[in-house]
Amino acid sequence: DLRWISITSPSKTFNVAGLDLALGVVPDDALRRRYFRAGRDQAEITAAGYAALGAVLDDESDEPGGSCFLTPPRGACETWRRELVELLRANRDRAVEFLESECADLLTVSAPAESTYLLWLDARKLHRSPGLFLEKKGVYLTDGGAFSARGFVRLNFCCAPETLEEALQRIGAACAEARRLKCDN
């Protein structure tokens, strides 16, 4: 019984969100009918969206990795994508290692980051309003309340390693302050 839906878009990897193009795979017929009854995006795929998809999927080129005009360096999409995946894995591993060693008593990774650049963190022990608490400390994480996940925050690690390191240090300082506040009470 295949009860899953996979939705993807070149915009996630190749940063072409304005081209209004996505793909959904729903193998189960009954689930697919429910999916379509729930509503559809009324936007139509634009000519630019079709061109973007063609460029992203083009492997007719003689150049290594196929041709692609959407991502730097021109003509090296697959090489660029693999380098991006390596960077994301390194950033994910660094964030998890830091959080587990420096903040585990207050922040825990609630789900493994697989095929994503987002870490969901259980921050219920950190503060009543963890997103607001961290924001006041200079860390801007997405508050889970917008996703019906009150007490959780989402860390985006799709950034330069130096930027991630700065964010982790600020998170560590926020956790240290939260510990001090708890001791004072």
N, C-alpha and C positions, 0 to 999 in steps of 0.2 A: 504494500500500500504506500505509494509515493505521495505524501502529503506535504509538499514543499513548493515554494515559489521562489524563483531566482530572478531578480531584476537587476539589470546592469546597464551601463552606458559608457561610451568612450569619454564622456565628460569627467568621469571620476579619475581616469588615468591620464588623459590627455588634456584636461582642463579646457573643454570646449562646451561648457554648460549652456551657453547662449544659442547653441545650434539645435536645441529641442529634439534630441534623438535618444531613445532608450529602447531596451529590448527586455521582454519578459518571457520566461519559460515556465509553463505550468503543465507538467506531464499528465496529471490526473484530470480526466474529462469533467467529473463532477466539480472538482475544485476550480477548474478553469471557468465553468459556467457561473459559479458563485463570484469569482473574481470579476467577470465581465458585468454581472448584475450590480455589483457594488459601485460601478461607475468607471468612467474612462477619462483620461486627459483629452480634452476636446481640441487641443492644438494639433495641427497637422505637421508632419515632417516637412521641413523646408528644403529647398534645393540645396542650400548650404549644408543642411543636416545630412543629406544623401552624399554630397561631395566629401564631407568630413568622414563619414563611415567608409567610403571608398578609399580615402587616403589612409585611414587607420588600418584597414584590412589589406592594403595593397602589398603584395609580396612579389610582384612581377619585376621589381627593380633588380638590377645587377649589383646594387649597393648592399653592403653588409647590413642585415636587419631589415631590408626592404626600404622602400621610399616612404617618406611621410613629411608633409610640409607643416604639420601642426605642432611639432615639438622640436626643440633644439637638441642637438645640432641637426640641421636639415639633412634628411636622408638616413637617419640612424634611429628610427623609433624603437626597434627591439633592443638595441644596445642601451639606449636611454632608459627604456622601461626596466630592464634588468638592473641597471645601476640604481634606479629609483627603488625597486623592491629591496635591494641590498641595504640602502640607506634606511628604509622603513623598518626592516628587520633589526638593524643595529639600534635604531632609536627606540623601537618597542622593547628590545632586550634591556637597554640601558634604563628606560623608565621603570620597567618591572623590577629590575635589580635594585634600583634606588628606593622605590616605594616599599619593597619587601624589607630592605635593610634599615631604612631611616623612618618609615612612617607606618609600619604594619599594625601598630596598636590603634591607629586612628583612620587609616585609609587602606583598603584592600582592593586588589584587582578582582572584580566580580565575574568577569568572563574573559576567556582568552581572546586576544586580538588576532583573529585569523581572517585573512583576506580583507583587512580593513586597516585604517590608520587612526582608529579611535580606541581608547581604553576606557571602559566603564569602571568607575571606582565607587565602592561602597564607602560613603563618607558619613554615615549616620552617627558614628562615634566621635567625629570631628566637631560637629556643631549642629545646632538645630536647623540652621540655614547654611549648609556648607558652601554653596556657590557664592553667596553674599559674603561669608566669612573670608573665603579665599580671595575674592575680588578686592576686598579691603586691604589685602596683603599684596596686591599687585599681580595676582594670578587670575586670569580670566578663563575659567573652564565653563562648559555648558552645564547649566543646572538641569538635573534629571527631571525636575518637576514638569517641564514642557513635554516630557515623554511618559508621563504617569509613573515616574520613578523617583519620587520624593526621597531625598537623602542620598541620592547618587549624583555623581558629576561625571562628565565626559571629557577626557583629555585627548586632544588632537596632537599626535606626534609627527605629523607630516610637516616638518620644518627643518631648518638647518640644525645640526647637532649642537651648535653653540646656543641657539635659541632654546632648544629643549633643556640644555644644562642649566641655563638661567632660570627657566620655569621650575625645574626640579629643586633648585636651591631655594627658590621662593616658597615652594610647597613645603620643603623641609623646615624653613623658618616659621611658616604658618603653623605647622604641626608642633614645633617646639613651643610657640606661644600658647597654643591650645593646651598643651600639657601644663605650662605654668599657670594658666587661668584655672585649670581644674584643681591644681594643688592649692591655689589661693582660696578656693571656695570650700 
